Amino acid sequence: MPEFEKKLDALAPITLAEMDAIKLMNRIDSKYLTDEDTLAGILSDAADAGYRAAFVDGLKIVPYDSIYYDTPQLKMFTDHQRGKTVRQKVRTRQYVSSGLTFLEIKRKNNKGRTKKKRIEIPADLFRDFSTSAEACGYLAEKSAFRADEISPTLETIFRRITLVNPSRTERLTIDTALNFVNLRNGNRTGLADAVIIELKQDGRAASTMKEILLRHRVKPVRVSKYCIGTTMTDPLARSHRFKMRIRLIEKTISKKLYSYA
């Protein structure tokens, strides 16, 4: 068992019902990159600071499975690569332990704010929701795409820890064991012991977690699991911007992950 998993025992649990009651109305999101060894120290400090860990289906580390959809020309990927401030992502997400499945649309505006809309769908539509009139209608209403314009592109499989601070003004998601499967060419890869952290905080409140991350020399970074996974599995994707992110991940974990030839 990795050391960071042992540190979770010191964190008191928080239930999904309690999580649902937390509303971050003036939310600011920040992403961070680290490795599993450093994560152990972060979790130890978080426990000392009174953070609680989400407890889902009896688990503090919850398996997730997501499928990202895109056009044949990878428009959503390309919009991100080009730095377009207004962009979207479409995915299905399944909570593996429960089978609960959603169609999700993430929209980013020109002020850097991301809004997520989602609808629950049957688990058997996880890999292809196009046979559901309700899901297709929801996509057309909430996004700039129709179901017949997009198809499954990349599967991301990972394990997630979710923490909440004592005053419930910030939520932290910690993604480990990240693996990617390109659903168009069959290529597979992963990020070894890299860890992606996302801090969602109330913009009006001070952040103890930011202080903890700074103490462990973990700095903010812009990183997209979809874009990193696509870059690493699709040699035809034009992705100089994301290759720089992959080099940063390799430097962080001191491991070679990708061939740049």
Secondary structure, 3 states (H helix, E strand, C coil): CCHHHHHHHHCEEECHHHHHCCCCCCEEEEEEEEEHHHHHHHHHHHHHCCCEEECECCECCEEEEEEEEECCCCHHHHHHHCCCCCEEEEEEEEECCCCEEEEEEEEECCCCCEEEEEEEECHHHCCCCCCCHHHHHHHHHHCCCCHHHCEEEEEEEEEEEEEECCCCCEEEEEEEEEEEEECCCCCEEECCCEEEEEEEEECCCCCHHHHHHHHCCCCECCCCHHHHHHHHHCCCCCCHHHHHHHHHHHHHHCCCCCCCC
